[in-house]
């Protein structure tokens, strides 16, 4: 491939990326308005369920269902870590590797190889930066 071809390919790539950014911004703005409208309606319907003290309302358009959701939030990671280790309760945590922390760990233990049960996937990618001129 000669320099002219590369110039055209990089230019095409940057044009497509710019167009995607523009389209995405338009979509996100329109979507944000729709989400806000839906949230307002959800608040109204929740208020109606609360006033009637019901968990569902059937209409000809659809069914409104009031449900209770629970989320558990850790406010003290050191104590939770201690609890998990003492109780061998690793299953209460999500199963994923923190990429940055693991990379740091591996750099400090290069000679040990990967821990059991862990594989590494490496792939080359390209990134294109717009020239500054």
FENTARA-V449427 format. One record per residue. N is the residue number from 1. RES is the residue in one letter. D_CENTER is the distance of its C-alpha to the mean C-alpha in whole Angstrom. Layout:
n	res	d_center
N	RES	D_CENTER
N	RES	D_CENTER
This chain:
n	res	d_center
1	X	38
2	X	40
3	X	39
4	X	39
5	X	37
6	X	34
7	X	35
8	X	34
9	X	31
10	X	29
11	X	30
12	X	29
13	X	26
14	X	25
15	X	27
16	X	24
17	X	21
18	X	23
19	X	23
20	X	20
21	X	19
22	X	21
23	X	20
24	X	17
25	X	18
26	X	21
27	X	18
28	X	16
29	X	19
30	X	20
31	X	17
32	X	17
33	X	21
34	X	20
35	X	18
36	X	20
37	X	23
38	X	21
39	X	20
40	X	24
41	X	25
42	X	23
43	X	25
44	X	28
45	X	28
46	X	27
47	X	30
48	X	32
49	X	31
50	X	32
51	X	35
52	X	36
53	X	35
54	X	33
55	X	30
56	X	31
57	X	32
58	X	34
59	X	34
60	X	35
61	X	32
62	X	30
63	X	29
64	X	28
65	X	26
66	X	26
67	X	24
68	X	23
69	X	20
70	X	19
71	X	17
72	X	18
73	X	17
74	X	19
75	X	21
76	X	23
77	X	21
78	X	25
79	X	26
80	X	24
81	X	24
82	X	28
83	X	27
84	X	25
85	X	28
86	X	31
87	X	30
88	X	28
89	X	25
90	X	23
91	X	21
92	X	20
93	X	17
94	X	14
95	X	15
96	X	13
97	X	15
98	X	14
99	X	14
100	X	16
101	X	18
102	X	19
103	X	20
104	X	22
105	X	24
106	X	25
107	X	26
108	X	28
109	X	29
110	X	30
111	X	33
112	X	32
113	X	30
114	X	27
115	X	26
116	X	27
117	X	25
118	X	23
119	X	23
120	X	22
121	X	20
122	X	22
123	X	22
124	X	23
125	X	21
126	X	23
127	X	22
128	X	24
129	X	25
130	X	27
131	X	30
132	X	31
133	X	35
